[in-house]
C-alpha cells in the first residue's frame, strides 16, 4: 500500500486541433495557440471557444464541448489523479474544414465604400446628417 502511495497517478489532458488546409492560426478561450496542427494541454472539461483563422478563408468560430471520460468523474477522479500507478492520457481531436477561399474584393466597390465613409465622416464632423 505504501508503494502505491509513493507512485502518484497522473492524467494528461490534451486537445489536438487540426484544419484542412493546415496552417490556420488557432485561438482557444482568448489565448493564441499557434498554427494547425497544434496540440495543447487543457485543465477543465466543458465548452471552449475555438477560433480558426486562415487568411483568404472564412473564419471558424466554434464552441466544442469536451466531455470527461469516466475516470475523471467524481469520486473516481481522486483515485486516478492521486493513487493510480501510471499515467492516463485523455486526448481529444478537433478537426475543422475551412470553407473555400474568398475571392479578392472588387477594388471599385472598396473605393466606393471608402468614398461613402468619408462623406459620412465629414457630415458627422459638421454635425449634419
C-alpha positions, 0 to 999 in steps of 0.5 A, spaced: 500 500 500 505 504 501 508 503 494 502 505 491 502 511 495 509 513 493 507 512 485 502 518 484 497 517 478 497 522 473 492 524 467 494 528 461 489 532 458 490 534 451 486 537 445 489 536 438 486 541 433 487 540 426 484 544 419 484 542 412 488 546 409 493 546 415 496 552 417 490 556 420 492 560 426 488 557 432 485 561 438 482 557 444 478 561 450 482 568 448 489 565 448 493 564 441 495 557 440 499 557 434 498 554 427 494 547 425 496 542 427 497 544 434 496 540 440 495 543 447 494 541 454 487 543 457 485 543 465 477 543 465 472 539 461 466 543 458 465 548 452 471 552 449 471 557 444 475 555 438 477 560 433 480 558 426 483 563 422 486 562 415 487 568 411 483 568 404 478 563 408 472 564 412 473 564 419 471 558 424 468 560 430 466 554 434 464 552 441 466 544 442 464 541 448 469 536 451 466 531 455 470 527 461 471 520 460 469 516 466 475 516 470 475 523 471 468 523 474 467 524 481 469 520 486 473 516 481 477 522 479 481 522 486 483 515 485 486 516 478 489 523 479 492 521 486 493 513 487 493 510 480 500 507 478 501 510 471 499 515 467 492 516 463 492 520 457 485 523 455 486 526 448 481 529 444 481 531 436 478 537 433 478 537 426 475 543 422 474 544 414 475 551 412 470 553 407 473 555 400 477 561 399 474 568 398 475 571 392 479 578 392 474 584 393 472 588 387 477 594 388 471 599 385 466 597 390 472 598 396 473 605 393 466 606 393 465 604 400 471 608 402 468 614 398 461 613 402 465 613 409 468 619 408 462 623 406 459 620 412 465 622 416 465 629 414 457 630 415 458 627 422 464 632 423 459 638 421 454 635 425 449 634 419 446 628 417 
